[in-house]
């Protein structure tokens, strides 16, 4: 490759930089991303209305329905991100470093208004990843069950990490904004590693106690 060709190569920056990723048309009142795909702003009242409507229609099956929606969304989101990021960085998603992947996920969440994502690898010796999300919009308001209620996020994260790791991992939520916590918290790992965590959550154990048990 000669010098002129090298100098003309685009240098990838932050794909999800808001000023570049989000494009607005004031005349039409629309938002779109870099590729011209339409973006949709969903008000909080609509999310709350979806929860209330589902509870009236399917009752106790609401968590299963919302997790299924999250998994479906996760499959399409991963396919879209794989295509977009491969095109932008000039290499397949599988060739991105873990640091690059994590950065892209965090920025993707931020620019779409899904919250502030944080990945904690402190529990990797137990085969688990702790994912925290502040300001999540996908929480059932005032859940009466006493259980974490970000069901859409559970399904979404589960599918994303299955695709990223190539393993049949599961996702369990251990803390929720609807319970007065500062963030939604999830543990991701293989089913046999998460079974004790699922039992602790169902018994009403709080996230701090669960994480302390895992550290011990």
Secondary structure, 3 states (H helix, E strand, C coil): CCHHHHHCCCCCCCCCCHHHHCEEECCCCEEECCCCCEECCCCHHHHHHHHHHHHHHHHHHHHHHHHHHHHHHHHHHHHHHHHHHHHHHCCCHHHCCHHHHHHHHHHHHHHHCCCEEEEECCCHHHCCEEEEEECCCCCCCCCCCCCCCCHHHHHHHHHHHHHHHCCCEEEEEEECHHHCCCCEEEEEEEHHHHHHHHHHHHCCCCHHHHHHHHHC
